[in-house]
Amino acid sequence: MMGVWAIPMWFLMASSSADNMWPLVVAIFVSCLAMSFQTGPQPALFAEIVPAKVRYSGASLGYQFAAVIGGTAPMVMVAVINGQVDQIWRIGPIISVLAVVGLVSLYTLKLRQERATAEAA
């Protein structure tokens, strides 16, 4: 959902103004909805990926690496728009590409789980 919404979201944000805040409100509301679909099941996914013996450390490392890598997002955004506020839509395709990377990762995890289940049987 976030991959599809990313580009229209930034166009809506760019079209809002002090007199017309509704495009911004809609963009934020739908983005929060999409993010809830991502972040809701994430802890359960991390718990399933990491073996029980090292679950606490493994899940924590995953969160910490994501925070370090994700912490560079504002700097990347500033570099991509290069001070041109009317070009803020350029962030949308980046988010869409990252969403595709996430979907491919989830598919790979699913295949790995199916393989592990087949081997255990």
Steps between C-alpha positions, in 0.01 A plus 500: 500500500782742582673426171187593306413799719851650515485704179146646536576575865787735412298672227225563755748637750648730237157631402399596855535855628421705808157572352431143390622237746268218386747344253755476782243352740399234246864419420590456867186299583548248218873480575427418864260230389761350266770519768277319749482205259880496495585557864219295655623153402870592503578384859339162435698465177827579676417251774437227243815570300745479790546168685373495860850457643614841375163664434542799729844589362415420140179700489669789680788503252251507213323800648828680574644447151171619349513811719855580389425448132157666519651793687669608180161546325467873575845568357420296189172688459672838521759387246237369259283813499809723509314790659226504237179464700294461182702184425406327826310235301840344419490330840198290396680276249774434756242384752332286232829332410570432868151351533578261214826404675295430813254282309781302340654453846170376640462258211852371560421451868186309406698268273758450774227411750337256260835334434570471873155352562549246220841399637359460851223273371 
